[in-house]
Amino acid sequence: MIETAAVIVFVKTPRAGGVKTRMHTHLAPAAACDLYKALLRDTFSAVSDTEGFDLWLSIAPEDLDLKKIKKGKFIEEVLREADPKLFNQNKIQNLISGQRRGYNNAQRLFALTLFELWRREYRVGLPF
């Protein structure tokens, strides 16, 4: 059992047109990307000033597409077997269904899968 607490920050690769897309009605894609980078800096600044845990960073590949993953069912299988106390299975299924219909949920699914595999490997539970 791990004795050190950890915070994992999952992020997308900051690129114009790929982050903060709902804000594109108000901001140009480049400005939305600049905002995203500023929010990441603020997050890391706040988290890194806190002691008592390890800080982990997980960056989803910017060109991630679940359809291109050779074993595409792997992500679905990992998330289906995830602890229902930690993962809302309805939301997971909506993300998977949306990805099949062409919505770009791949980075979010990839981050959730990495978290679940990390949690299993280190036998990490959440205190609730």
Secondary structure, 3 states (H helix, E strand, C coil): CCCCEEEEEEEECCCCCCCCHHHHHCCCHHHHHHHHHHHHHHHHHHHHCCCCEEEEEEEECCCCCHHHCCCCHHHHHHHHCCCCCCCCHHHHHHHHHHHHCCCCCHHHHHHHHHHHHHHHHCCCCCCC
